[in-house]
Amino acid sequence: MTAFNAVRFRVRAGHDQKFIDAHKNISWPGLRHAYMIKTGDHTYCIIAEWPDMETLANARTNMIATLDLFRDTLEDLGGGLGVTDPVSGPLVLTLK
């Protein structure tokens, strides 16, 4: 069953391009599609589609390796989240 993950980030002022560039050549095994959305000043969300939850889980090491390329560009999101706010789960309804 198709699965998705979404991760929210806040980038330090002046580091947006480094953040964007770090994602231009991602290599996450099994990834179907990924989209980066600018949600505000220095804030972004990445949404990715996977064949299933197992494939998503198996790609976490690669996703963390990508994160390590730009971790120094991120601000703490507060509330105990750290520098990312990730969620994931299986598709339950296609709206359109």
Stockholm file with secondary structure:
# STOCKHOLM 1.0

chainA/1-96         MTAFNAVRFRVRAGHDQKFIDAHKNISWPGLRHAYMIKTGDHTYCIIAEWPDMETLANARTNMIATLDLFRDTLEDLGGGLGVTDPVSGPLVLTLK
#=GR chainA/1-96 SS CCEEEEEEEEBCTTCHHHHHHTTTTCCCTTCCEEEEEEEETTEEEEEEEESSHHHHHHTHHHHHHHHHHHGGGBCCCSTTCTTCEEEEEECCCCCC
#=GC SS_cons        CCEEEEEEEEBCTTCHHHHHHTTTTCCCTTCCEEEEEEEETTEEEEEEEESSHHHHHHTHHHHHHHHHHHGGGBCCCSTTCTTCEEEEEECCCCCC
//
